[in-house]
Amino acid sequence: MNRRQLLRGVAATAGATALGALQLPSPASAAPAGFPTYKYLGVPFAKSALRYNPTNELIFPCIRGVYDKITGGLARYYLYYAPHNAPGGICLAYGNSLAGPFTEYPANPIVSNVWSPHYSVSHVSSQHVLWVPSNRKFYLYFHGENNTTRMAWSTDGVHFTYYGVVLSTSMVPGTTETSYARVFEHPIAGLGNTHVMLFMGVTNGTRKIFWGWSSDAKSWQFDPTPLVTPGADGQTDISGAHLLTRNGTTYVVYHGNGGDMYLTEVGNNFDREVHLGVFHYAMTGAPDSGRSAAPSFGTDGGVEYMFYEAGPRLSATIAVARAV
């Protein structure tokens, strides 16, 4: 019996409705399940003006409010991003409004592809930062190489101390890649966990969304069965997953190889896979040019924002959309 089957039993015992069969999506509509429609607002900074921009492509934004977590910060909001192609490098920009503008941190990258004596790899990328209130630290998850996800921690969100490897293909049988991880505080009934990790796993040459759980956001267990698969969306590959809660249940938003973002309900106990269609359509013009990916969400003054990766894979930039 795999982990999802076990969780379905737990959910049924708890009175939740577990779906035994995959539900195919209804005709795609923007912002299903009562989520807002996000409209393109602009870019947080001019990519061409960046001091550190070794490959002219940026991916995987992670937006974090720090004004209520630390004193003496650079600004109210920190935006983490990175190139993906070698050498990559975890970067930081900061601003006082989610609408922008954001200023590049002058000493980027804050984490590079060589961190002696811990590792030396071709690139580091796909940064996700989590605030852990219990020890008042920021945990940074990032990949390098594509089969290994690492973690570092910080008290100020700028200067990090290396922790170690938290995910690799050796921990998830049958995978040849495990990367693009995001971590969220989310307990699952019966597991005794505090956090879950969503990540992209490659099996049999296709990309799917996998997951793991932890009681401290440092040591992890992983389900070998994908949480979300791409076929019901009409896609062959999916990635860049983010956890969302609404309507008393839990969803995963992610992008597909066709260029749009999709939404699937997984339930509070990750015991279902109900594909709901397109969450956000990529614009045909700049900066999306038919591809939007890897969303990260924030709220400023009661207004919801979505930071995302916009544009073709090898020339992408970071864009901002606002709920309308």
C-alpha positions, 0 to 999 in steps of 0.5 A, a space after each residue: 500500500 502506498 502513502 496516498 492509499 494510507 492517507 485516504 484511509 486516514 482521511 476517511 476515518 477523519 470524516 473527509 471525502 476521499 476520491 478513489 478515481 482521478 477526476 478529469 478537468 472540466 473545460 479550462 477557465 481562468 482562476 477556478 475554485 474561487 481564486 482571483 484572476 491575476 492580471 499582469 502588472 509589470 516587472 519588479 526590476 529591469 533585468 538588463 540593469 542588473 549587476 549580476 546577470 550571467 546568463 540573461 535568464 531568471 527563474 523561480 521567484 520567491 517573495 517574502 515579507 520580512 517587516 514583521 520578522 526581523 528588525 533593521 531589514 533592507 526593506 519590507 519585502 525580499 524577492 529571491 530569484 536566480 539564473 538557472 543555467 550555469 553558474 546560476 546563483 541565488 540572488 536577492 532584491 528588496 522593496 517596500 511594496 509588492 507593486 515594486 520597484 525592487 532594488 538589486 542586492 549589491 553583493 549578489 549572488 548570496 549563494 553561489 555554485 561553489 560553497 567550500 567545503 560543502 559543495 562545488 556544482 555547475 549551478 545552484 537555482 530554484 530558491 525557496 525561503 521559509 520563515 520558521 517562527 519557532 527558532 526565528 530563522 529563514 530556511 533556504 531550499 535550493 537545487 544544485 545539481 538537478 538531482 539534489 536539493 540543499 538547505 541553508 539557514 539565516 537569521 536575517 534572510 541575507 547571510 546564510 549558513 549551510 545545513 546540508 542535503 534534504 532531498 535527492 534522487 536516492 531518497 525517491 525510488 525511480 526518480 532521475 531528477 528531484 528539484 524545484 522544491 517549495 516548503 510549506 507549513 501544513 500538517 497532514 492527519 496521522 503523520 505528526 508532521 508540521 511541514 510539507 515539501 512539493 517538488 518536481 520529480 522525473 520518472 520515465 522521462 516525464 516531470 510530475 509533482 511529488 511531495 514529502 513531510 517533516 516535523 522540523 522542515 530539515 529531516 524529510 520523508 518522501 512519498 514515492 507516488 506522485 501527488 499530481 500527474 500531468 495527463 489530466 491537464 493535457 500536458 506531458 510535464 508539470 513543475 514549479 508547484 505551490 501550495 494554496 488553501 481556500 474553501 476549507 481545502 488545499 490545492 496545488 498550482 503549477 505550470 505545464 509544458 504548454 505554458 499555462 498554470 494549472 490548479 489541482 485540489 489535493 485536499 487537506 490530507 493530500 488524499 485526492 487529485 481533482 484537476 480543475 483546469 487552467 489557473 492562469 493563462 500565459 500572455 502571448 505578448 511580452 514578457 510571458 511570450 506564451 509561458 508563465 511558471 513557478 508562481 509565488 504569492 503575497 498580499 500587500 495592503 489587502 491586495 493579492 499579488 503573484 510573482 512568476 517566471 515569465 517567458 521562454 525557458 532560456 530567456 525568462 524574467 521575473 514578472 508581477 501580476 495583481 489580483 483583479 
